[in-house]
Amino acid sequence: MAKMTMVQALNLALRQEMEKDDGVIVLGEDVGVDGGVFRVTDGLIDQFGDQRVLDTPLAESAIVGMSIGMAVYGLKPVCEIQFSGFSYLNFHQIECHAARLRWRSQGRFTVPMVLRTPYGGGVRALEHHSESREAFWSHIPGLKMVIPSGPRNARSLLVSAIRDPDPVIFYEGKAIYRAFREEVPEEEETLPLGQPQMVQEGKDITMISYGAMMRPTLEAAKELKEKEGVEAEVIDLLTISPLDDAMLVESAKKTGRVVVVHEAPRSFGPGAEVVARLVEKAFYYLEVPIERVTGFDVIIPLFSREQSYLPGAHRILRAAKKALST
Amino acid sequence: MPRSKIDIPCHVEHLSILDETGRLDKGLEPEIPEELLLKLHRAMLLGRRFDERLLSLQRQGRVGTFAPITGQEASQLGAVAALRPSDWMAPSFREMAAELWRGRSMESVILSYAGYNEGGRADEKGTTLPVSIPVGSQVLHAVGIAWAIKYRQKDDVAMGFLGDGGTSEGDFHEGMNFAGVFQVPAVFVCQNNQWAISIPRSKQTRSETLAQKALAYGMPGIQVDGNDVLAVYAAATEAVERARSGGGPTMIECVTYRMMMHTTADDPKRYRKDEEVEAWKKRDPLIRFQKYLADKGVLSKEKTDSLEAEIQKEIQAALERSEEQMKALVDPLVMFEHAYAEMPTYLTEQMQEFKKELAAAKEENHG
């Protein structure tokens, strides 16, 4: 097994799916010759040619609208929107068409496309390059919203997303693109969409997060164990929507204490839905109010202050200790 | 280094074959077999009469809001008549007559306008997309489909429809640009019906024609008399052949007129004069075509009369069938269908919850 960064693992997923299925088409701005600004599509144009890897003009709505047409025809487009901060220009095509064509045509036309896009803060970028807006997409019926947290699950989830019969928004945390490596097997590996993953079992507290926030969450869990002897159960959502809550509910019933972590703004964020589900399904098992450790309800500040905005291990730890204190 | 001119060799053609008085330019007359001429005529007449019937049904409250097509029969039917069944069509919301031509049933139109999702059900092998309401947005789908056709080395084409208002939308421009860059086998048909609800064509753009917008994207643009079905058919056939043979996309501007309201919820008297509508009545595409067919000796008054009666019967039968169907479409649970290929757990739970509520309400009603 090779040790890979998330960028390399995503590249592997794309390469292997393109080898397997000539209907898989990669398109977007700078994805061809340049290999993508983060190099996720590096080398694909050399292997598959410019009929499989399309450098498109600079127009997000067209990249997505064209992908919809391709998918309706039976291809499996994987488009890249260079930064999620520019994906609002194509929001309309996703909301009005990608997520609805199956419904509108009563199952005749489907849109098996993937929209890959980097999200989140922590890389000292310009405005519009750091936000975390997964809640927008998660609110849309007919759409799936997936966020991997590391190289190995990124690869498996991207393969599943490409094969999924429904449109998938696939957020890639910029902060974890190259931050660490994991063993990623050459042979095929998939993960089911719509299912969270148990990262570590524990009996004292449940910590729920996803994407780039899994690292500080795990760091906090480690510190809890080492310094307090607390055994935290850590769950990685992986798919934000449709959210499957069975594992979350079971864990909350077991520990009675829950912390939810994300870098998106707090109000109406994915954490709000997680809390609502736990209140609906595990209320009588909860020992203390659920803690949310999230971004604030502000635009993420420019990079000199972004670390103050992003939930770090310390904030998560404090919230966990609060949940454990009564 | 002085200021100089860059000569851009370009022009926009205007095509008119059969004018409003029924005068024909023999040199331009397309060779259309009699069978196709009569089929086109029948489709235009059906589109008109069905539109009229839908309007009366809407006024009676039997169907909801819809966008009438009256006056635009030639511009949409002339265009789709150039397609083969395996070609693709991405309609907007004012192409009912063209949709019928492409195989959609009148029942399905009635069901949709009466508020039933079932009206959107497309034939399993169908290559006509469902109606797209957000203006101009479907242009991009035609581009994607056309790209896929080219990639799969098929010789089909994709035809996307929009209106004059649609040419102001970003998706139209992005779609035209992509179509030009990727040289896809697409044809864009703009039904310039002069009005985007209350905004006249003159306030939509300063461009002299809409067709000239094609030139900026490196494709031919042609303006045709949209009430002249021969001209529309000739231009569409040329564009479709160009696309099919690898010559890339074309934009066709059909100059026509929206004889009715934008939708049945609109009152055009607030923004346009009756005289304007009256003037356009004289350019009616159906009457003009009927005169042409009569002059050609392929359509008589008797034939037209019996066709009228036949069409009314068909419409009546479709209406009765659809109203019969509606009686069976009472289950609200169908709203949970077709969201995803597989229903997610939480949605299944919501459906179960709703089922219980329905059962409880039923119980209360009986109790």
Interface residues (C-beta under 8 A of the other chain):
Chain A: I25 Q51 L54 T56 P57 A59 S61 A62 V64 G65 M66 S67 I68 G69 M70 A71 V72 Y73 G74 L75 P77 H92 Q93 C96 H97 L101 R102 W103 R104 S105 Q106 G107 R108 F109 T110 P141 G142 K144 D164 P165 D166 G194 P242 L243 D244 D245 A246 R277
Chain B: W88 A90 N117 E118 G120 R121 A122 D123 E124 G126 L129 P130 S132 P134 S137 Q138 V139 L140 H141 A142 V143 G144 I145 A146 W147 A148 I149 Y151 R152 A158 G170 D171 E174 G175 N177 F178 V181 F182 E337 H338 A339 Y340 A341 P344 T345 Y346 L347
